[in-house]
């Protein structure tokens, strides 16, 4: 085990933790907004009304939350790659 391996492992684990922490909150909120949107769609279909499929505040918020979650997941994936490289390099 060299110093480079140890540094890659520590940095990788730190990035995994950081990415998970950053992605967890926006992803949970995105799922809640998505469920509310589906519920509103079911209600409008049951009621027989016409639902406007244009851009809403909720759809904009869902896009922002999805991007934040994607950014956190990307950070976590970079962390996994660094951990893998730490094991691969000898």
C-alpha positions in Angstrom: 0.0 0.0 0.0 1.6 3.2 -1.1 0.7 6.8 -0.2 -0.9 7.3 -3.6 -3.3 4.3 -3.0 -4.2 5.6 0.4 -4.8 9.1 -0.9 -7.0 7.8 -3.7 -9.1 5.7 -1.3 -9.6 8.6 1.2 -10.4 11.1 -1.5 -12.8 8.6 -3.2 -14.6 7.8 0.1 -14.9 11.5 0.9 -16.4 12.2 -2.6 -18.8 9.3 -2.3 -20.1 10.7 1.0 -20.3 14.2 -0.3 -22.1 13.2 -3.5 -24.6 11.0 -1.5 -25.2 13.9 0.9 -25.8 16.4 -1.9 -28.0 14.1 -4.0 -30.2 12.6 -1.2 -32.2 15.8 -0.3 -33.0 17.0 -3.8 -33.9 13.4 -5.0 -36.4 12.9 -2.1 -38.0 16.3 -2.8 -38.1 15.5 -6.6 -39.9 12.2 -5.9 -42.4 14.0 -3.7 -43.2 16.6 -6.3 -43.4 13.9 -9.0 -46.0 12.1 -6.9 -48.0 15.2 -6.3 -48.0 15.9 -10.0 -49.2 12.4 -10.8 -51.9 12.8 -8.1 -53.1 16.0 -9.7 -53.2 14.4 -13.1 -55.3 11.5 -11.7 -57.6 14.0 -10.1 -58.1 16.0 -13.2 -58.7 12.8 -15.3 -61.3 11.7 -12.7 -62.9 15.1 -12.6 -63.1 15.2 -16.4 -61.2 18.5 -16.7 -58.6 19.4 -19.2 -55.2 19.6 -17.7 -52.8 22.2 -19.2 -49.5 20.5 -20.0 -47.5 23.7 -20.1 -44.6 24.7 -17.9 -45.5 25.0 -14.3 -43.6 26.1 -11.2 -43.6 22.5 -10.1 -42.1 21.3 -13.4 -39.4 23.9 -13.2 -38.6 22.9 -9.5 -38.5 19.3 -10.5 -36.0 20.0 -13.3 -33.8 22.0 -10.8 -34.0 19.2 -8.2 -33.2 16.5 -10.8 -30.1 18.5 -11.9 -29.0 18.9 -8.3 -29.4 15.1 -7.7 -27.6 14.3 -10.9 -24.7 16.6 -9.9 -24.5 14.8 -6.5 -24.6 11.4 -8.2 -21.8 12.4 -10.6 -19.6 13.4 -7.6 -20.3 10.0 -6.0 -19.4 8.2 -9.2 -16.1 10.1 -9.4 -15.5 8.9 -5.9 -16.2 5.3 -6.8 -13.7 5.6 -9.8 -11.0 7.0 -7.5 -11.5 4.1 -5.0 -11.3 1.7 -7.9 -8.2 3.3 -9.2 -6.7 3.1 -5.7 -7.1 -0.6 -5.8 -6.0 -0.9 -9.4 -2.7 1.1 -9.2 0.2 -0.8 -7.7 
